[in-house]
Amino acid sequence: MTQKYVLVADDEPKMRRVLEIALQKMGHQVAVASNGREAADIVAAGGVDLVITDLRMPEMDGIELLQHLRQFDFDLPVIVITAHGTIETAVQAMKHGASDYLLRPFDLETLELAIERVLKGAAVSRHNQFLRQELERGWGDLVGTSGPMQAVYELIRKVGPTKAAVMICGETGTGKELIARAVHNASPRHDRLFVPVNCAAIPAEMLESELFGFEKGAFTGAVKDRIGKFELANEGTLFLDELTEMPIALQAKLLRVLQDNTVERLGSNRRIPLDIRIVAATNVEPREAIAQGKLREDLYYRVNVFSIDLPPLRERKDDIAGLVAHFVDKHGHRRAGGPGALDPAVAALLQGYHWPGNVRELENVIERALILSGGGPLAPQHFQLQPEPAPVGVAGAAPADTAAVTVGPLNEQVEALETRVIEAALKQVDGSKPRAAALLQISERTLWYKLKKYRIQ
């Protein structure tokens, strides 16, 4: 059982001491209070995971303590201890939000089982609430049978069962979160939570409290304790999307958490042990982000134990037909009739488009076309796409002259030509890798691969 911070409230010193020793032997941190008023103050100070309270106490009894906790929205599991002959009072306590009750006298094994049951119930309740939110968001599915996607699936099968941190690189809209979920589902942690955090979507000043959680009073507006994403993902997977958008100062704190496997809520000095898997993602080349000061190099090495490069849609166009069928099925309920077979002209139109927004753009285009079709077959007029232009020469690159071609091994000739074209593209855009990649109509990741492969400075 993970270490918890347990509060014992009882007016009998001997019982407090017995419970304190027993809980410490179970591996928990313990605070004690002689009445409900003291207990309420300790809870208000923050960090308490479980309350064990007697019913009969001076100043504020167990029932009043329960009412106080629920009134101020402290969502804490509470175990009530009661003597023989007060079952009705115990039932009353349950109605006021107690999680369980124990009859005196009880043995320590019964206490340990009750604690385990109550904490597990609280975790399940918290997880169910989180899962309901995820279900409302919609998860989607991985779709694709092309060669590049088969290579991705093989990487997922290899890394999934391990504990290794994973870095997923790919352009915006390629489905990095779906890959992260697939890694989680292929792991022994699949029955635990997958907790996604979009570092670009959360304001920098809020991201720290979102990740670490906070205690009541840690800052203005912290009116009650809040669990952070690290704790929520404990024993599961934490997905950090757009990692390079996380402030550098916060990256240092993240690195400390990953090194120590512990986390401290804001406003607390209590270290909470963690057992989480980190999967991170970025839509930029990590080396470029490091050079630009957007990513700590030491953090990169920590999360890039295993890397997965997700190809853009223009490099896996064989998957377009399957993706269209998937999105038609997903959004087709909004139409009066079935989608029918895909018009060959539509297929050609979709194949000829460059898809700068990748799979996400394709889904939006299909959803819009379904609305415009009004329930009929999809036709070219339902799409506002321009076919991909024919490749244009890069300024500075020598035109091909078939008469001057030296016959030799084809791969050497292709490598020499690619080297000249890439060097010309970089020269034209003053060395900017993103602009060169756009000019060459390839991903930044592909460009960096070729720069390394051909040793281009």
DRENSEFI-739573 format. One line per field, with one value per residue (C-alpha): residue in three letters; residue number from 1; x, y, z. Coordinates in steps of 0.2 Angstrom, whole numbers, plus 5000, padded with zeros to 4 digits. Layout:
<atoms>
resn	c(ala_...) .
resi	c(NUM_...) .
c1	c(X_...) .
c2	c(Y_...) .
c3	c(Z_...) .
</atoms>
This chain:
<atoms>
resn	c(met_thr_gln_lys_tyr_val_leu_val_ala_asp_asp_glu_pro_lys_met_arg_arg_val_leu_glu_ile_ala_leu_gln_lys_met_gly_his_gln_val_ala_val_ala_ser_asn_gly_arg_glu_ala_ala_asp_ile_val_ala_ala_gly_gly_val_asp_leu_val_ile_thr_asp_leu_arg_met_pro_glu_met_asp_gly_ile_glu_leu_leu_gln_his_leu_arg_gln_phe_asp_phe_asp_leu_pro_val_ile_val_ile_thr_ala_his_gly_thr_ile_glu_thr_ala_val_gln_ala_met_lys_his_gly_ala_ser_asp_tyr_leu_leu_arg_pro_phe_asp_leu_glu_thr_leu_glu_leu_ala_ile_glu_arg_val_leu_lys_gly_ala_ala_val_ser_arg_his_asn_gln_phe_leu_arg_gln_glu_leu_glu_arg_gly_trp_gly_asp_leu_val_gly_thr_ser_gly_pro_met_gln_ala_val_tyr_glu_leu_ile_arg_lys_val_gly_pro_thr_lys_ala_ala_val_met_ile_cys_gly_glu_thr_gly_thr_gly_lys_glu_leu_ile_ala_arg_ala_val_his_asn_ala_ser_pro_arg_his_asp_arg_leu_phe_val_pro_val_asn_cys_ala_ala_ile_pro_ala_glu_met_leu_glu_ser_glu_leu_phe_gly_phe_glu_lys_gly_ala_phe_thr_gly_ala_val_lys_asp_arg_ile_gly_lys_phe_glu_leu_ala_asn_glu_gly_thr_leu_phe_leu_asp_glu_leu_thr_glu_met_pro_ile_ala_leu_gln_ala_lys_leu_leu_arg_val_leu_gln_asp_asn_thr_val_glu_arg_leu_gly_ser_asn_arg_arg_ile_pro_leu_asp_ile_arg_ile_val_ala_ala_thr_asn_val_glu_pro_arg_glu_ala_ile_ala_gln_gly_lys_leu_arg_glu_asp_leu_tyr_tyr_arg_val_asn_val_phe_ser_ile_asp_leu_pro_pro_leu_arg_glu_arg_lys_asp_asp_ile_ala_gly_leu_val_ala_his_phe_val_asp_lys_his_gly_his_arg_arg_ala_gly_gly_pro_gly_ala_leu_asp_pro_ala_val_ala_ala_leu_leu_gln_gly_tyr_his_trp_pro_gly_asn_val_arg_glu_leu_glu_asn_val_ile_glu_arg_ala_leu_ile_leu_ser_gly_gly_gly_pro_leu_ala_pro_gln_his_phe_gln_leu_gln_pro_glu_pro_ala_pro_val_gly_val_ala_gly_ala_ala_pro_ala_asp_thr_ala_ala_val_thr_val_gly_pro_leu_asn_glu_gln_val_glu_ala_leu_glu_thr_arg_val_ile_glu_ala_ala_leu_lys_gln_val_asp_gly_ser_lys_pro_arg_ala_ala_ala_leu_leu_gln_ile_ser_glu_arg_thr_leu_trp_tyr_lys_leu_lys_lys_tyr_arg_ile_gln) .
resi	c(1_2_3_4_5_6_7_8_9_10_11_12_13_14_15_16_17_18_19_20_21_22_23_24_25_26_27_28_29_30_31_32_33_34_35_36_37_38_39_40_41_42_43_44_45_46_47_48_49_50_51_52_53_54_55_56_57_58_59_60_61_62_63_64_65_66_67_68_69_70_71_72_73_74_75_76_77_78_79_80_81_82_83_84_85_86_87_88_89_90_91_92_93_94_95_96_97_98_99_100_101_102_103_104_105_106_107_108_109_110_111_112_113_114_115_116_117_118_119_120_121_122_123_124_125_126_127_128_129_130_131_132_133_134_135_136_137_138_139_140_141_142_143_144_145_146_147_148_149_150_151_152_153_154_155_156_157_158_159_160_161_162_163_164_165_166_167_168_169_170_171_172_173_174_175_176_177_178_179_180_181_182_183_184_185_186_187_188_189_190_191_192_193_194_195_196_197_198_199_200_201_202_203_204_205_206_207_208_209_210_211_212_213_214_215_216_217_218_219_220_221_222_223_224_225_226_227_228_229_230_231_232_233_234_235_236_237_238_239_240_241_242_243_244_245_246_247_248_249_250_251_252_253_254_255_256_257_258_259_260_261_262_263_264_265_266_267_268_269_270_271_272_273_274_275_276_277_278_279_280_281_282_283_284_285_286_287_288_289_290_291_292_293_294_295_296_297_298_299_300_301_302_303_304_305_306_307_308_309_310_311_312_313_314_315_316_317_318_319_320_321_322_323_324_325_326_327_328_329_330_331_332_333_334_335_336_337_338_339_340_341_342_343_344_345_346_347_348_349_350_351_352_353_354_355_356_357_358_359_360_361_362_363_364_365_366_367_368_369_370_371_372_373_374_375_376_377_378_379_380_381_382_383_384_385_386_387_388_389_390_391_392_393_394_395_396_397_398_399_400_401_402_403_404_405_406_407_408_409_410_411_412_413_414_415_416_417_418_419_420_421_422_423_424_425_426_427_428_429_430_431_432_433_434_435_436_437_438_439_440_441_442_443_444_445_446_447_448_449_450_451_452_453_454_455_456_457) .
c1	c(5000_5007_5011_4997_4995_4983_4974_4969_4956_4952_4951_4958_4977_4980_4969_4978_4995_4990_4983_4998_5010_5000_4998_5017_5020_5009_5021_5010_5013_5002_4995_4985_4971_4962_4945_4936_4941_4960_4957_4948_4962_4975_4964_4963_4982_4982_4989_4978_4973_4962_4954_4951_4939_4930_4912_4912_4924_4924_4922_4918_4912_4914_4897_4901_4918_4910_4898_4912_4922_4908_4902_4919_4921_4935_4933_4942_4938_4933_4933_4923_4927_4912_4909_4896_4878_4880_4877_4863_4875_4887_4873_4870_4889_4888_4873_4885_4898_4909_4917_4917_4915_4924_4916_4927_4936_4944_4961_4974_4971_4953_4959_4972_4959_4947_4960_4965_4946_4942_4958_4955_4937_4942_4954_4941_4929_4943_4947_4929_4927_4942_4937_4920_4928_4939_4924_4916_4931_4932_4947_4947_4957_4973_4970_4982_4990_5004_5022_5026_5012_5017_5034_5026_5015_5031_5039_5024_5024_5042_5041_5024_5028_5043_5044_5054_5050_5045_5047_5035_5039_5028_5019_5003_4988_4997_4990_5003_4991_4984_5001_5004_4988_4993_5009_4999_4987_5001_5009_5006_4998_4984_4971_4977_4975_4982_4983_4986_4993_4994_5008_5004_4985_4988_4994_5012_5007_4994_5004_5014_4999_4990_5005_5010_4993_4992_4987_4974_4981_4996_4991_4977_4962_4968_4952_4955_4967_4969_4978_4990_4992_5007_4998_4983_4994_5002_5005_4999_5005_5007_5007_5016_5010_5020_5034_5044_5030_5033_5043_5061_5060_5046_5056_5069_5056_5049_5067_5068_5052_5058_5075_5068_5051_5043_5032_5027_5011_5013_5012_5018_5034_5028_5035_5023_5031_5027_5027_5023_5028_5031_5027_5031_5028_5033_5029_5047_5063_5070_5088_5082_5071_5087_5097_5083_5083_5065_5070_5083_5095_5096_5077_5077_5089_5078_5062_5070_5074_5064_5059_5044_5044_5026_5025_5015_4999_5008_5021_5007_4994_4990_4981_4969_4955_4955_4955_4941_4930_4934_4929_4913_4908_4912_4903_4890_4876_4874_4868_4851_4858_4873_4890_4890_4906_4919_4919_4935_4936_4935_4949_4960_4957_4961_4977_4983_4982_4997_4988_4998_4986_4988_4975_4966_4964_4957_4944_4938_4937_4927_4915_4912_4909_4897_4887_4887_4882_4866_4865_4870_4886_4902_4907_4922_4911_4909_4928_4937_4955_4968_4978_4996_5007_5020_5037_5046_5065_5074_5083_5102_5100_5107_5094_5094_5104_5101_5115_5127_5122_5136_5129_5133_5124_5107_5107_5123_5116_5100_5110_5121_5106_5097_5112_5114_5095_5095_5111_5103_5087_5096_5106_5090_5082_5098_5100_5082_5078_5059_5058_5069_5058_5043_5052_5056_5039_5045_5044_5057_5061_5064_5076_5085_5087_5094_5106_5113_5113_5122_5133_5127_5133) .
c2	c(5000_5017_5028_5040_5054_5048_5058_5050_5059_5051_5059_5043_5045_5026_5023_5037_5030_5012_5018_5029_5015_5003_5015_5019_5000_5000_5013_5028_5046_5049_5065_5064_5075_5074_5081_5086_5104_5100_5087_5100_5112_5098_5094_5113_5114_5102_5085_5073_5057_5048_5052_5039_5047_5042_5047_5053_5068_5084_5101_5093_5075_5063_5068_5086_5083_5074_5088_5101_5092_5090_5108_5114_5102_5092_5076_5064_5046_5045_5029_5030_5021_5017_5006_4992_4998_5014_5006_5018_5032_5023_5022_5041_5044_5034_5045_5061_5054_5042_5029_5015_5011_4999_4992_4992_4981_4977_4969_4978_4966_4972_4990_4987_4979_4993_5006_4997_4995_5014_5021_5009_5015_5033_5030_5021_5036_5048_5037_5035_5054_5056_5043_5051_5067_5057_5048_5065_5071_5056_5045_5039_5025_5021_5018_5014_4999_5007_5003_5018_5014_4996_5001_5012_4998_4987_5000_5001_4982_4982_4997_4994_4980_4990_5004_5015_5033_5037_5052_5054_5066_5071_5086_5093_5083_5066_5058_5058_5056_5041_5033_5037_5029_5014_5013_5013_5000_4989_4990_4981_4998_4997_4995_5011_5029_5037_5055_5068_5085_5098_5109_5121_5123_5127_5144_5144_5151_5137_5122_5120_5118_5107_5095_5095_5099_5111_5112_5124_5141_5138_5153_5165_5155_5139_5136_5117_5104_5098_5082_5085_5076_5067_5059_5055_5046_5036_5018_5023_5034_5053_5060_5077_5083_5098_5096_5110_5122_5119_5134_5130_5133_5121_5108_5109_5104_5090_5083_5083_5073_5060_5058_5056_5047_5059_5074_5088_5098_5117_5123_5106_5099_5081_5070_5058_5042_5040_5025_5033_5030_5046_5048_5064_5072_5086_5093_5101_5093_5091_5095_5111_5115_5112_5124_5137_5136_5128_5111_5106_5094_5084_5082_5077_5063_5058_5056_5050_5033_5026_5037_5035_5046_5048_5051_5065_5060_5065_5051_5038_5042_5023_5026_5039_5028_5019_5035_5042_5026_5028_5046_5043_5030_5041_5057_5048_5048_5066_5062_5056_5041_5029_5036_5024_5020_5034_5042_5039_5057_5061_5048_5056_5073_5067_5058_5074_5085_5089_5089_5101_5098_5079_5067_5081_5091_5076_5073_5090_5090_5074_5080_5096_5086_5075_5090_5098_5081_5081_5062_5059_5052_5062_5071_5083_5099_5095_5098_5114_5107_5111_5097_5096_5107_5098_5099_5115_5117_5124_5140_5137_5118_5113_5107_5089_5086_5068_5070_5074_5060_5048_5030_5021_5014_5021_5024_5034_5045_5048_5052_5064_5073_5074_5082_5095_5100_5100_5111_5123_5124_5128_5141_5149_5151_5156_5139_5139_5120_5123_5134_5122_5107_5117_5122_5104_5098_5085_5085_5093_5076_5069_5084_5081_5063_5067_5080_5067_5053_5064_5073_5090_5104) .
c3	c(5000_4995_5010_5016_5028_5041_5055_5071_5081_5098_5116_5124_5124_5125_5110_5100_5104_5099_5083_5079_5082_5071_5057_5057_5056_5041_5033_5035_5041_5056_5065_5081_5088_5105_5098_5082_5083_5083_5069_5058_5060_5055_5039_5035_5035_5021_5016_5025_5015_5028_5044_5058_5071_5087_5088_5106_5109_5118_5109_5092_5091_5076_5068_5070_5062_5047_5045_5045_5032_5020_5023_5018_5003_5010_5000_5012_5016_5035_5046_5062_5077_5089_5104_5106_5108_5096_5080_5076_5078_5067_5054_5056_5053_5037_5031_5034_5023_5033_5022_5035_5053_5066_5082_5097_5102_5085_5080_5070_5055_5054_5055_5041_5030_5033_5028_5012_5007_5011_5002_4987_4986_4986_4972_4962_4965_4959_4944_4939_4939_4929_4916_4914_4909_4897_4890_4886_4877_4866_4863_4845_4838_4829_4810_4797_4788_4778_4780_4791_4803_4804_4809_4823_4829_4830_4841_4852_4854_4860_4872_4879_4891_4898_4911_4899_4896_4879_4868_4853_4839_4825_4817_4824_4821_4817_4833_4846_4860_4852_4851_4869_4874_4864_4873_4890_4884_4879_4896_4913_4919_4906_4920_4929_4923_4908_4912_4898_4901_4886_4891_4878_4882_4901_4905_4912_4929_4931_4924_4940_4951_4939_4939_4957_4966_4981_4999_5005_5007_4996_4986_4983_4977_4985_4995_4997_4994_4976_4969_4955_4939_4946_4960_4949_4937_4951_4946_4928_4914_4913_4896_4894_4877_4869_4882_4874_4878_4897_4905_4907_4926_4928_4917_4931_4944_4933_4931_4950_4952_4939_4947_4965_4961_4973_4972_4984_4983_4982_5000_5008_5012_5013_4999_4991_4983_4964_4952_4936_4918_4908_4889_4882_4865_4854_4837_4835_4833_4851_4846_4838_4854_4865_4854_4855_4874_4874_4881_4894_4887_4904_4904_4885_4890_4904_4894_4878_4883_4869_4854_4842_4826_4820_4801_4794_4783_4767_4770_4773_4760_4758_4775_4769_4763_4779_4789_4778_4782_4800_4801_4790_4803_4817_4811_4799_4813_4809_4791_4785_4776_4775_4768_4753_4743_4741_4724_4714_4711_4729_4733_4720_4727_4745_4739_4729_4744_4755_4772_4782_4797_4795_4802_4812_4796_4787_4801_4800_4781_4781_4795_4785_4769_4777_4783_4765_4757_4767_4768_4750_4743_4745_4730_4725_4727_4746_4748_4747_4743_4731_4724_4729_4718_4707_4716_4711_4710_4725_4720_4719_4715_4698_4686_4681_4665_4659_4646_4660_4672_4677_4678_4694_4710_4711_4729_4728_4714_4725_4740_4731_4723_4740_4748_4734_4735_4755_4755_4742_4752_4768_4759_4752_4770_4779_4788_4795_4797_4799_4783_4774_4778_4772_4756_4753_4758_4771_4790_4801_4808_4791_4787_4803_4799_4782_4789_4800_4787_4774_4787_4781_4792) .
</atoms>
